[in-house]
Amino acid sequence: MTTLFVLDVGDFRPLAEVAGKDPDVTVRRRGPYLEVATPGSIRIERNATGCRNAVWYSAVAAVEDGRVSRWDKSELVVQPTGAKG
């Protein structure tokens, strides 16, 4: 499972909420974090989250079994380990 962790605080919750709209994504609380997991890629559109620059670019706490392949002003994409661009 490709997993993204974001701190469970108000500023970062929109990332998990937007990602969770994908039916293949599960979101659950794990300690002080929200765990966003899926068998495939995680894609989060920045505009849908309403996050400002400082929040957007500081939201990722950790990634498990995946890698950040895109994180720019428009989108955050976490792909399964071994997947190509």
PyMOL Python script that loads the backbone (N, CA, C, O; Angstrom):
from pymol import cmd

cmd.read_pdbstr("""\
ATOM      1  N   MET A   1       0.834  -1.192   0.000  1.00  0.00           N
ATOM      2  CA  MET A   1       0.000   0.000   0.000  1.00  0.00           C
ATOM      3  C   MET A   1       0.874   1.248   0.000  1.00  0.00           C
ATOM      4  O   MET A   1       1.818   1.362   0.782  1.00  0.00           O
ATOM      5  N   THR A   2       0.551   2.161  -0.868  1.00  0.00           N
ATOM      6  CA  THR A   2       1.198   3.468  -0.886  1.00  0.00           C
ATOM      7  C   THR A   2       0.554   4.283   0.226  1.00  0.00           C
ATOM      8  O   THR A   2      -0.669   4.413   0.273  1.00  0.00           O
ATOM      9  N   THR A   3       1.365   4.829   1.117  1.00  0.00           N
ATOM     10  CA  THR A   3       0.822   5.521   2.276  1.00  0.00           C
ATOM     11  C   THR A   3       1.470   6.882   2.464  1.00  0.00           C
ATOM     12  O   THR A   3       2.691   7.025   2.409  1.00  0.00           O
ATOM     13  N   LEU A   4       0.630   7.863   2.685  1.00  0.00           N
ATOM     14  CA  LEU A   4       1.049   9.232   2.963  1.00  0.00           C
ATOM     15  C   LEU A   4       0.575   9.564   4.372  1.00  0.00           C
ATOM     16  O   LEU A   4      -0.562   9.266   4.739  1.00  0.00           O
ATOM     17  N   PHE A   5       1.448  10.178   5.155  1.00  0.00           N
ATOM     18  CA  PHE A   5       1.086  10.599   6.504  1.00  0.00           C
ATOM     19  C   PHE A   5       1.115  12.120   6.575  1.00  0.00           C
ATOM     20  O   PHE A   5       2.079  12.757   6.151  1.00  0.00           O
ATOM     21  N   VAL A   6       0.033  12.696   7.122  1.00  0.00           N
ATOM     22  CA  VAL A   6      -0.015  14.129   7.402  1.00  0.00           C
ATOM     23  C   VAL A   6      -0.428  14.295   8.854  1.00  0.00           C
ATOM     24  O   VAL A   6      -1.236  13.521   9.368  1.00  0.00           O
ATOM     25  N   LEU A   7       0.120  15.294   9.510  1.00  0.00           N
ATOM     26  CA  LEU A   7      -0.222  15.567  10.896  1.00  0.00           C
ATOM     27  C   LEU A   7      -1.711  15.889  10.986  1.00  0.00           C
ATOM     28  O   LEU A   7      -2.241  16.643  10.170  1.00  0.00           O
ATOM     29  N   ASP A   8      -2.377  15.317  11.977  1.00  0.00           N
ATOM     30  CA  ASP A   8      -3.813  15.520  12.134  1.00  0.00           C
ATOM     31  C   ASP A   8      -4.081  16.837  12.869  1.00  0.00           C
ATOM     32  O   ASP A   8      -4.417  16.862  14.054  1.00  0.00           O
ATOM     33  N   VAL A   9      -3.918  17.924  12.116  1.00  0.00           N
ATOM     34  CA  VAL A   9      -4.246  19.262  12.610  1.00  0.00           C
ATOM     35  C   VAL A   9      -5.066  19.959  11.528  1.00  0.00           C
ATOM     36  O   VAL A   9      -5.024  19.582  10.357  1.00  0.00           O
ATOM     37  N   GLY A  10      -5.792  20.954  11.930  1.00  0.00           N
ATOM     38  CA  GLY A  10      -6.713  21.635  11.018  1.00  0.00           C
ATOM     39  C   GLY A  10      -6.129  22.070   9.693  1.00  0.00           C
ATOM     40  O   GLY A  10      -6.781  21.935   8.657  1.00  0.00           O
ATOM     41  N   ASP A  11      -4.906  22.593   9.707  1.00  0.00           N
ATOM     42  CA  ASP A  11      -4.303  23.073   8.464  1.00  0.00           C
ATOM     43  C   ASP A  11      -4.077  21.963   7.446  1.00  0.00           C
ATOM     44  O   ASP A  11      -4.206  22.193   6.244  1.00  0.00           O
ATOM     45  N   PHE A  12      -3.742  20.762   7.912  1.00  0.00           N
ATOM     46  CA  PHE A  12      -3.382  19.667   7.011  1.00  0.00           C
ATOM     47  C   PHE A  12      -4.526  18.703   6.708  1.00  0.00           C
ATOM     48  O   PHE A  12      -4.434  17.929   5.755  1.00  0.00           O
ATOM     49  N   ARG A  13      -5.584  18.730   7.485  1.00  0.00           N
ATOM     50  CA  ARG A  13      -6.713  17.805   7.263  1.00  0.00           C
ATOM     51  C   ARG A  13      -7.298  17.866   5.855  1.00  0.00           C
ATOM     52  O   ARG A  13      -7.694  16.826   5.329  1.00  0.00           O
ATOM     53  N   PRO A  14      -7.370  19.047   5.215  1.00  0.00           N
ATOM     54  CA  PRO A  14      -7.940  19.080   3.863  1.00  0.00           C
ATOM     55  C   PRO A  14      -7.229  18.158   2.871  1.00  0.00           C
ATOM     56  O   PRO A  14      -7.870  17.655   1.949  1.00  0.00           O
ATOM     57  N   LEU A  15      -5.938  17.924   3.032  1.00  0.00           N
ATOM     58  CA  LEU A  15      -5.231  17.017   2.124  1.00  0.00           C
ATOM     59  C   LEU A  15      -5.808  15.612   2.240  1.00  0.00           C
ATOM     60  O   LEU A  15      -6.086  14.966   1.230  1.00  0.00           O
ATOM     61  N   ALA A  16      -5.986  15.140   3.466  1.00  0.00           N
ATOM     62  CA  ALA A  16      -6.541  13.805   3.681  1.00  0.00           C
ATOM     63  C   ALA A  16      -7.994  13.742   3.214  1.00  0.00           C
ATOM     64  O   ALA A  16      -8.419  12.742   2.637  1.00  0.00           O
ATOM     65  N   GLU A  17      -8.754  14.803   3.462  1.00  0.00           N
ATOM     66  CA  GLU A  17     -10.159  14.828   3.052  1.00  0.00           C
ATOM     67  C   GLU A  17     -10.292  14.764   1.532  1.00  0.00           C
ATOM     68  O   GLU A  17     -11.130  14.027   1.013  1.00  0.00           O
ATOM     69  N   VAL A  18      -9.480  15.524   0.828  1.00  0.00           N
ATOM     70  CA  VAL A  18      -9.530  15.515  -0.639  1.00  0.00           C
ATOM     71  C   VAL A  18      -9.084  14.159  -1.169  1.00  0.00           C
ATOM     72  O   VAL A  18      -9.732  13.601  -2.055  1.00  0.00           O
ATOM     73  N   ALA A  19      -7.995  13.625  -0.646  1.00  0.00           N
ATOM     74  CA  ALA A  19      -7.514  12.306  -1.087  1.00  0.00           C
ATOM     75  C   ALA A  19      -8.564  11.234  -0.818  1.00  0.00           C
ATOM     76  O   ALA A  19      -8.737  10.322  -1.626  1.00  0.00           O
ATOM     77  N   GLY A  20      -9.265  11.336   0.306  1.00  0.00           N
ATOM     78  CA  GLY A  20     -10.259  10.347   0.698  1.00  0.00           C
ATOM     79  C   GLY A  20     -11.493  10.307  -0.188  1.00  0.00           C
ATOM     80  O   GLY A  20     -12.298   9.383  -0.073  1.00  0.00           O
ATOM     81  N   LYS A  21     -11.661  11.283  -1.066  1.00  0.00           N
ATOM     82  CA  LYS A  21     -12.788  11.258  -2.002  1.00  0.00           C
ATOM     83  C   LYS A  21     -12.618  10.194  -3.081  1.00  0.00           C
ATOM     84  O   LYS A  21     -13.587   9.786  -3.720  1.00  0.00           O
ATOM     85  N   ASP A  22     -11.384   9.751  -3.277  1.00  0.00           N
ATOM     86  CA  ASP A  22     -11.115   8.647  -4.204  1.00  0.00           C
ATOM     87  C   ASP A  22     -11.570   7.358  -3.525  1.00  0.00           C
ATOM     88  O   ASP A  22     -11.135   7.072  -2.410  1.00  0.00           O
ATOM     89  N   PRO A  23     -12.442   6.568  -4.174  1.00  0.00           N
ATOM     90  CA  PRO A  23     -12.973   5.354  -3.526  1.00  0.00           C
ATOM     91  C   PRO A  23     -11.906   4.304  -3.216  1.00  0.00           C
ATOM     92  O   PRO A  23     -12.149   3.415  -2.399  1.00  0.00           O
ATOM     93  N   ASP A  24     -10.740   4.382  -3.844  1.00  0.00           N
ATOM     94  CA  ASP A  24      -9.669   3.418  -3.576  1.00  0.00           C
ATOM     95  C   ASP A  24      -8.773   3.837  -2.415  1.00  0.00           C
ATOM     96  O   ASP A  24      -7.887   3.087  -2.006  1.00  0.00           O
ATOM     97  N   VAL A  25      -9.004   5.031  -1.891  1.00  0.00           N
ATOM     98  CA  VAL A  25      -8.170   5.563  -0.817  1.00  0.00           C
ATOM     99  C   VAL A  25      -8.880   5.408   0.524  1.00  0.00           C
ATOM    100  O   VAL A  25     -10.076   5.672   0.646  1.00  0.00           O
ATOM    101  N   THR A  26      -8.120   4.976   1.524  1.00  0.00           N
ATOM    102  CA  THR A  26      -8.647   4.928   2.885  1.00  0.00           C
ATOM    103  C   THR A  26      -7.887   5.954   3.724  1.00  0.00           C
ATOM    104  O   THR A  26      -6.685   6.154   3.551  1.00  0.00           O
ATOM    105  N   VAL A  27      -8.605   6.591   4.624  1.00  0.00           N
ATOM    106  CA  VAL A  27      -8.009   7.562   5.534  1.00  0.00           C
ATOM    107  C   VAL A  27      -8.379   7.138   6.946  1.00  0.00           C
ATOM    108  O   VAL A  27      -9.549   6.914   7.257  1.00  0.00           O
ATOM    109  N   ARG A  28      -7.360   7.030   7.800  1.00  0.00           N
ATOM    110  CA  ARG A  28      -7.629   6.699   9.194  1.00  0.00           C
ATOM    111  C   ARG A  28      -6.635   7.414  10.080  1.00  0.00           C
ATOM    112  O   ARG A  28      -5.557   7.810   9.638  1.00  0.00           O
ATOM    113  N   ARG A  29      -7.007   7.572  11.325  1.00  0.00           N
ATOM    114  CA  ARG A  29      -6.118   8.220  12.286  1.00  0.00           C
ATOM    115  C   ARG A  29      -5.128   7.184  12.788  1.00  0.00           C
ATOM    116  O   ARG A  29      -5.508   6.061  13.120  1.00  0.00           O
ATOM    117  N   ARG A  30      -3.860   7.562  12.843  1.00  0.00           N
ATOM    118  CA  ARG A  30      -2.818   6.682  13.363  1.00  0.00           C
ATOM    119  C   ARG A  30      -1.914   7.545  14.240  1.00  0.00           C
ATOM    120  O   ARG A  30      -1.059   8.282  13.749  1.00  0.00           O
ATOM    121  N   GLY A  31      -2.127   7.434  15.546  1.00  0.00           N
ATOM    122  CA  GLY A  31      -1.418   8.314  16.471  1.00  0.00           C
ATOM    123  C   GLY A  31      -1.796   9.749  16.178  1.00  0.00           C
ATOM    124  O   GLY A  31      -2.979  10.055  16.026  1.00  0.00           O
ATOM    125  N   PRO A  32      -0.817  10.640  16.096  1.00  0.00           N
ATOM    126  CA  PRO A  32      -1.121  12.044  15.822  1.00  0.00           C
ATOM    127  C   PRO A  32      -1.232  12.359  14.327  1.00  0.00           C
ATOM    128  O   PRO A  32      -1.276  13.525  13.935  1.00  0.00           O
ATOM    129  N   TYR A  33      -1.278  11.315  13.499  1.00  0.00           N
ATOM    130  CA  TYR A  33      -1.282  11.493  12.044  1.00  0.00           C
ATOM    131  C   TYR A  33      -2.558  10.974  11.395  1.00  0.00           C
ATOM    132  O   TYR A  33      -3.289  10.167  11.968  1.00  0.00           O
ATOM    133  N   LEU A  34      -2.802  11.460  10.186  1.00  0.00           N
ATOM    134  CA  LEU A  34      -3.810  10.879   9.314  1.00  0.00           C
ATOM    135  C   LEU A  34      -3.049  10.045   8.296  1.00  0.00           C
ATOM    136  O   LEU A  34      -2.124  10.528   7.644  1.00  0.00           O
ATOM    137  N   GLU A  35      -3.448   8.802   8.172  1.00  0.00           N
ATOM    138  CA  GLU A  35      -2.810   7.861   7.260  1.00  0.00           C
ATOM    139  C   GLU A  35      -3.678   7.757   6.012  1.00  0.00           C
ATOM    140  O   GLU A  35      -4.828   7.324   6.085  1.00  0.00           O
ATOM    141  N   VAL A  36      -3.135   8.147   4.885  1.00  0.00           N
ATOM    142  CA  VAL A  36      -3.832   8.112   3.596  1.00  0.00           C
ATOM    143  C   VAL A  36      -3.212   6.967   2.809  1.00  0.00           C
ATOM    144  O   VAL A  36      -2.038   7.039   2.445  1.00  0.00           O
ATOM    145  N   ALA A  37      -3.985   5.900   2.536  1.00  0.00           N
ATOM    146  CA  ALA A  37      -3.406   4.703   1.922  1.00  0.00           C
ATOM    147  C   ALA A  37      -4.231   4.228   0.737  1.00  0.00           C
ATOM    148  O   ALA A  37      -5.453   4.374   0.710  1.00  0.00           O
ATOM    149  N   THR A  38      -3.536   3.656  -0.243  1.00  0.00           N
ATOM    150  CA  THR A  38      -4.172   3.106  -1.435  1.00  0.00           C
ATOM    151  C   THR A  38      -3.224   2.108  -2.093  1.00  0.00           C
ATOM    152  O   THR A  38      -2.010   2.210  -1.920  1.00  0.00           O
ATOM    153  N   PRO A  39      -3.751   1.153  -2.837  1.00  0.00           N
ATOM    154  CA  PRO A  39      -2.857   0.234  -3.543  1.00  0.00           C
ATOM    155  C   PRO A  39      -2.135   0.903  -4.721  1.00  0.00           C
ATOM    156  O   PRO A  39      -1.106   0.402  -5.174  1.00  0.00           O
ATOM    157  N   GLY A  40      -2.652   2.000  -5.209  1.00  0.00           N
ATOM    158  CA  GLY A  40      -2.056   2.694  -6.361  1.00  0.00           C
ATOM    159  C   GLY A  40      -1.429   4.004  -5.959  1.00  0.00           C
ATOM    160  O   GLY A  40      -0.777   4.100  -4.919  1.00  0.00           O
ATOM    161  N   SER A  41      -1.626   5.013  -6.785  1.00  0.00           N
ATOM    162  CA  SER A  41      -1.067   6.341  -6.548  1.00  0.00           C
ATOM    163  C   SER A  41      -2.038   7.216  -5.768  1.00  0.00           C
ATOM    164  O   SER A  41      -3.256   7.062  -5.865  1.00  0.00           O
ATOM    165  N   ILE A  42      -1.482   8.123  -5.004  1.00  0.00           N
ATOM    166  CA  ILE A  42      -2.262   9.133  -4.294  1.00  0.00           C
ATOM    167  C   ILE A  42      -2.084  10.438  -5.061  1.00  0.00           C
ATOM    168  O   ILE A  42      -0.957  10.877  -5.292  1.00  0.00           O
ATOM    169  N   ARG A  43      -3.203  11.061  -5.459  1.00  0.00           N
ATOM    170  CA  ARG A  43      -3.163  12.340  -6.176  1.00  0.00           C
ATOM    171  C   ARG A  43      -4.049  13.334  -5.432  1.00  0.00           C
ATOM    172  O   ARG A  43      -5.221  13.076  -5.160  1.00  0.00           O
ATOM    173  N   ILE A  44      -3.451  14.473  -5.115  1.00  0.00           N
ATOM    174  CA  ILE A  44      -4.187  15.509  -4.397  1.00  0.00           C
ATOM    175  C   ILE A  44      -3.997  16.821  -5.146  1.00  0.00           C
ATOM    176  O   ILE A  44      -2.873  17.297  -5.306  1.00  0.00           O
ATOM    177  N   GLU A  45      -5.097  17.399  -5.601  1.00  0.00           N
ATOM    178  CA  GLU A  45      -5.044  18.687  -6.285  1.00  0.00           C
ATOM    179  C   GLU A  45      -5.051  19.801  -5.235  1.00  0.00           C
ATOM    180  O   GLU A  45      -5.910  19.840  -4.353  1.00  0.00           O
ATOM    181  N   ARG A  46      -4.098  20.683  -5.350  1.00  0.00           N
ATOM    182  CA  ARG A  46      -3.956  21.745  -4.361  1.00  0.00           C
ATOM    183  C   ARG A  46      -5.186  22.639  -4.285  1.00  0.00           C
ATOM    184  O   ARG A  46      -5.640  22.964  -3.188  1.00  0.00           O
ATOM    185  N   ASN A  47      -5.730  23.040  -5.415  1.00  0.00           N
ATOM    186  CA  ASN A  47      -6.896  23.936  -5.396  1.00  0.00           C
ATOM    187  C   ASN A  47      -8.060  23.344  -4.622  1.00  0.00           C
ATOM    188  O   ASN A  47      -8.802  24.074  -3.963  1.00  0.00           O
ATOM    189  N   ALA A  48      -8.228  22.035  -4.692  1.00  0.00           N
ATOM    190  CA  ALA A  48      -9.327  21.379  -3.976  1.00  0.00           C
ATOM    191  C   ALA A  48      -9.136  21.436  -2.463  1.00  0.00           C
ATOM    192  O   ALA A  48     -10.109  21.367  -1.712  1.00  0.00           O
ATOM    193  N   THR A  49      -7.881  21.561  -2.011  1.00  0.00           N
ATOM    194  CA  THR A  49      -7.612  21.593  -0.570  1.00  0.00           C
ATOM    195  C   THR A  49      -7.764  22.987   0.025  1.00  0.00           C
ATOM    196  O   THR A  49      -8.030  23.130   1.218  1.00  0.00           O
ATOM    197  N   GLY A  50      -7.595  24.014  -0.804  1.00  0.00           N
ATOM    198  CA  GLY A  50      -7.633  25.385  -0.305  1.00  0.00           C
ATOM    199  C   GLY A  50      -6.392  25.771   0.480  1.00  0.00           C
ATOM    200  O   GLY A  50      -6.382  26.812   1.137  1.00  0.00           O
ATOM    201  N   CYS A  51      -5.351  24.960   0.429  1.00  0.00           N
ATOM    202  CA  CYS A  51      -4.119  25.228   1.176  1.00  0.00           C
ATOM    203  C   CYS A  51      -3.301  26.351   0.552  1.00  0.00           C
ATOM    204  O   CYS A  51      -3.182  26.447  -0.669  1.00  0.00           O
ATOM    205  N   ARG A  52      -2.746  27.188   1.403  1.00  0.00           N
ATOM    206  CA  ARG A  52      -1.823  28.225   0.967  1.00  0.00           C
ATOM    207  C   ARG A  52      -0.426  27.625   0.864  1.00  0.00           C
ATOM    208  O   ARG A  52      -0.188  26.512   1.335  1.00  0.00           O
ATOM    209  N   ASN A  53       0.504  28.366   0.244  1.00  0.00           N
ATOM    210  CA  ASN A  53       1.858  27.870  -0.007  1.00  0.00           C
ATOM    211  C   ASN A  53       2.531  27.229   1.201  1.00  0.00           C
ATOM    212  O   ASN A  53       2.978  26.085   1.118  1.00  0.00           O
ATOM    213  N   ALA A  54       2.611  27.933   2.305  1.00  0.00           N
ATOM    214  CA  ALA A  54       3.342  27.434   3.472  1.00  0.00           C
ATOM    215  C   ALA A  54       2.766  26.116   3.978  1.00  0.00           C
ATOM    216  O   ALA A  54       3.516  25.224   4.372  1.00  0.00           O
ATOM    217  N   VAL A  55       1.457  25.988   3.970  1.00  0.00           N
ATOM    218  CA  VAL A  55       0.816  24.750   4.420  1.00  0.00           C
ATOM    219  C   VAL A  55       1.020  23.651   3.392  1.00  0.00           C
ATOM    220  O   VAL A  55       1.383  22.530   3.750  1.00  0.00           O
ATOM    221  N   TRP A  56       0.796  23.949   2.139  1.00  0.00           N
ATOM    222  CA  TRP A  56       0.918  22.960   1.064  1.00  0.00           C
ATOM    223  C   TRP A  56       2.295  22.309   1.049  1.00  0.00           C
ATOM    224  O   TRP A  56       2.417  21.087   0.972  1.00  0.00           O
ATOM    225  N   TYR A  57       3.329  23.143   1.125  1.00  0.00           N
ATOM    226  CA  TYR A  57       4.694  22.630   1.003  1.00  0.00           C
ATOM    227  C   TYR A  57       5.272  22.096   2.317  1.00  0.00           C
ATOM    228  O   TYR A  57       6.435  21.693   2.353  1.00  0.00           O
ATOM    229  N   SER A  58       4.494  22.087   3.379  1.00  0.00           N
ATOM    230  CA  SER A  58       4.978  21.521   4.649  1.00  0.00           C
ATOM    231  C   SER A  58       4.077  20.402   5.167  1.00  0.00           C
ATOM    232  O   SER A  58       4.244  19.951   6.300  1.00  0.00           O
ATOM    233  N   ALA A  59       3.141  19.956   4.363  1.00  0.00           N
ATOM    234  CA  ALA A  59       2.121  19.023   4.831  1.00  0.00           C
ATOM    235  C   ALA A  59       2.576  17.565   4.947  1.00  0.00           C
ATOM    236  O   ALA A  59       2.036  16.823   5.767  1.00  0.00           O
ATOM    237  N   VAL A  60       3.540  17.148   4.160  1.00  0.00           N
ATOM    238  CA  VAL A  60       3.924  15.732   4.150  1.00  0.00           C
ATOM    239  C   VAL A  60       4.812  15.425   5.348  1.00  0.00           C
ATOM    240  O   VAL A  60       5.902  15.981   5.486  1.00  0.00           O
ATOM    241  N   ALA A  61       4.334  14.529   6.218  1.00  0.00           N
ATOM    242  CA  ALA A  61       5.127  14.099   7.371  1.00  0.00           C
ATOM    243  C   ALA A  61       5.988  12.899   7.005  1.00  0.00           C
ATOM    244  O   ALA A  61       7.141  12.800   7.427  1.00  0.00           O
ATOM    245  N   ALA A  62       5.421  11.981   6.215  1.00  0.00           N
ATOM    246  CA  ALA A  62       6.161  10.774   5.821  1.00  0.00           C
ATOM    247  C   ALA A  62       5.431  10.080   4.680  1.00  0.00           C
ATOM    248  O   ALA A  62       4.246  10.312   4.441  1.00  0.00           O
ATOM    249  N   VAL A  63       6.178   9.217   3.978  1.00  0.00           N
ATOM    250  CA  VAL A  63       5.637   8.379   2.917  1.00  0.00           C
ATOM    251  C   VAL A  63       6.153   6.968   3.167  1.00  0.00           C
ATOM    252  O   VAL A  63       7.329   6.775   3.473  1.00  0.00           O
ATOM    253  N   GLU A  64       5.266   5.982   3.034  1.00  0.00           N
ATOM    254  CA  GLU A  64       5.647   4.582   3.213  1.00  0.00           C
ATOM    255  C   GLU A  64       5.270   3.806   1.959  1.00  0.00           C
ATOM    256  O   GLU A  64       4.171   3.973   1.430  1.00  0.00           O
ATOM    257  N   ASP A  65       6.167   2.966   1.486  1.00  0.00           N
ATOM    258  CA  ASP A  65       5.949   2.143   0.291  1.00  0.00           C
ATOM    259  C   ASP A  65       5.565   2.980  -0.925  1.00  0.00           C
ATOM    260  O   ASP A  65       4.733   2.572  -1.735  1.00  0.00           O
ATOM    261  N   GLY A  66       6.173   4.138  -1.042  1.00  0.00           N
ATOM    262  CA  GLY A  66       5.918   5.017  -2.175  1.00  0.00           C
ATOM    263  C   GLY A  66       6.959   6.110  -2.230  1.00  0.00           C
ATOM    264  O   GLY A  66       7.863   6.176  -1.397  1.00  0.00           O
ATOM    265  N   ARG A  67       6.818   6.964  -3.223  1.00  0.00           N
ATOM    266  CA  ARG A  67       7.723   8.106  -3.370  1.00  0.00           C
ATOM    267  C   ARG A  67       6.940   9.273  -3.944  1.00  0.00           C
ATOM    268  O   ARG A  67       6.006   9.091  -4.724  1.00  0.00           O
ATOM    269  N   VAL A  68       7.332  10.466  -3.548  1.00  0.00           N
ATOM    270  CA  VAL A  68       6.716  11.670  -4.098  1.00  0.00           C
ATOM    271  C   VAL A  68       7.286  11.864  -5.494  1.00  0.00           C
ATOM    272  O   VAL A  68       8.487  12.081  -5.655  1.00  0.00           O
ATOM    273  N   SER A  69       6.430  11.788  -6.497  1.00  0.00           N
ATOM    274  CA  SER A  69       6.884  11.965  -7.877  1.00  0.00           C
ATOM    275  C   SER A  69       6.550  13.362  -8.413  1.00  0.00           C
ATOM    276  O   SER A  69       7.117  13.803  -9.413  1.00  0.00           O
ATOM    277  N   ARG A  70       5.636  14.043  -7.748  1.00  0.00           N
ATOM    278  CA  ARG A  70       5.293  15.414  -8.141  1.00  0.00           C
ATOM    279  C   ARG A  70       4.772  16.140  -6.912  1.00  0.00           C
ATOM    280  O   ARG A  70       3.927  15.623  -6.181  1.00  0.00           O
ATOM    281  N   TRP A  71       5.283  17.339  -6.694  1.00  0.00           N
ATOM    282  CA  TRP A  71       4.811  18.174  -5.590  1.00  0.00           C
ATOM    283  C   TRP A  71       5.091  19.602  -5.995  1.00  0.00           C
ATOM    284  O   TRP A  71       6.129  20.172  -5.659  1.00  0.00           O
ATOM    285  N   ASP A  72       4.152  20.166  -6.721  1.00  0.00           N
ATOM    286  CA  ASP A  72       4.321  21.526  -7.208  1.00  0.00           C
ATOM    287  C   ASP A  72       3.103  22.350  -6.817  1.00  0.00           C
ATOM    288  O   ASP A  72       2.308  21.932  -5.976  1.00  0.00           O
ATOM    289  N   LYS A  73       2.960  23.508  -7.423  1.00  0.00           N
ATOM    290  CA  LYS A  73       1.873  24.422  -7.033  1.00  0.00           C
ATOM    291  C   LYS A  73       0.488  23.887  -7.368  1.00  0.00           C
ATOM    292  O   LYS A  73      -0.511  24.427  -6.893  1.00  0.00           O
ATOM    293  N   SER A  74       0.409  22.826  -8.183  1.00  0.00           N
ATOM    294  CA  SER A  74      -0.883  22.303  -8.616  1.00  0.00           C
ATOM    295  C   SER A  74      -1.281  20.977  -7.996  1.00  0.00           C
ATOM    296  O   SER A  74      -2.463  20.738  -7.748  1.00  0.00           O
ATOM    297  N   GLU A  75      -0.309  20.112  -7.745  1.00  0.00           N
ATOM    298  CA  GLU A  75      -0.663  18.736  -7.392  1.00  0.00           C
ATOM    299  C   GLU A  75       0.440  18.067  -6.576  1.00  0.00           C
ATOM    300  O   GLU A  75       1.626  18.353  -6.738  1.00  0.00           O
ATOM    301  N   LEU A  76       0.009  17.172  -5.699  1.00  0.00           N
ATOM    302  CA  LEU A  76       0.902  16.271  -4.969  1.00  0.00           C
ATOM    303  C   LEU A  76       0.594  14.865  -5.443  1.00  0.00           C
ATOM    304  O   LEU A  76      -0.556  14.430  -5.387  1.00  0.00           O
ATOM    305  N   VAL A  77       1.604  14.149  -5.908  1.00  0.00           N
ATOM    306  CA  VAL A  77       1.424  12.782  -6.365  1.00  0.00           C
ATOM    307  C   VAL A  77       2.421  11.888  -5.650  1.00  0.00           C
ATOM    308  O   VAL A  77       3.625  12.142  -5.667  1.00  0.00           O
ATOM    309  N   VAL A  78       1.906  10.838  -5.021  1.00  0.00           N
ATOM    310  CA  VAL A  78       2.742   9.835  -4.379  1.00  0.00           C
ATOM    311  C   VAL A  78       2.489   8.527  -5.114  1.00  0.00           C
ATOM    312  O   VAL A  78       1.361   8.035  -5.146  1.00  0.00           O
ATOM    313  N   GLN A  79       3.537   7.965  -5.701  1.00  0.00           N
ATOM    314  CA  GLN A  79       3.393   6.730  -6.478  1.00  0.00           C
ATOM    315  C   GLN A  79       3.947   5.558  -5.696  1.00  0.00           C
ATOM    316  O   GLN A  79       4.824   5.721  -4.848  1.00  0.00           O
ATOM    317  N   PRO A  80       3.424   4.363  -5.988  1.00  0.00           N
ATOM    318  CA  PRO A  80       3.985   3.172  -5.342  1.00  0.00           C
ATOM    319  C   PRO A  80       5.478   3.049  -5.649  1.00  0.00           C
ATOM    320  O   PRO A  80       5.927   3.431  -6.730  1.00  0.00           O
ATOM    321  N   THR A  81       6.224   2.529  -4.719  1.00  0.00           N
ATOM    322  CA  THR A  81       7.659   2.325  -4.944  1.00  0.00           C
ATOM    323  C   THR A  81       7.861   1.490  -6.193  1.00  0.00           C
ATOM    324  O   THR A  81       7.203   0.469  -6.392  1.00  0.00           O
ATOM    325  N   GLY A  82       8.783   1.939  -7.031  1.00  0.00           N
ATOM    326  CA  GLY A  82       9.065   1.222  -8.273  1.00  0.00           C
ATOM    327  C   GLY A  82       8.275   1.714  -9.465  1.00  0.00           C
ATOM    328  O   GLY A  82       8.601   1.353 -10.596  1.00  0.00           O
ATOM    329  N   ALA A  83       7.243   2.528  -9.259  1.00  0.00           N
ATOM    330  CA  ALA A  83       6.461   3.055 -10.371  1.00  0.00           C
ATOM    331  C   ALA A  83       7.253   4.151 -11.072  1.00  0.00           C
ATOM    332  O   ALA A  83       8.032   4.862 -10.437  1.00  0.00           O
ATOM    333  N   LYS A  84       7.057   4.284 -12.359  1.00  0.00           N
ATOM    334  CA  LYS A  84       7.772   5.318 -13.120  1.00  0.00           C
ATOM    335  C   LYS A  84       6.897   6.538 -13.321  1.00  0.00           C
ATOM    336  O   LYS A  84       5.683   6.443 -13.500  1.00  0.00           O
ATOM    337  N   GLY A  85       7.576   7.729 -13.284  1.00  0.00           N
ATOM    338  CA  GLY A  85       7.032   9.050 -13.451  1.00  0.00           C
ATOM    339  C   GLY A  85       5.730   9.179 -14.038  1.00  0.00           C
ATOM    340  O   GLY A  85       5.233  10.294 -14.197  1.00  0.00           O
TER     341      GLY A  85
END
""", "prot")
cmd.dss("prot")
cmd.show_as("cartoon", "prot")
cmd.util.cbc("prot")
cmd.orient("prot")
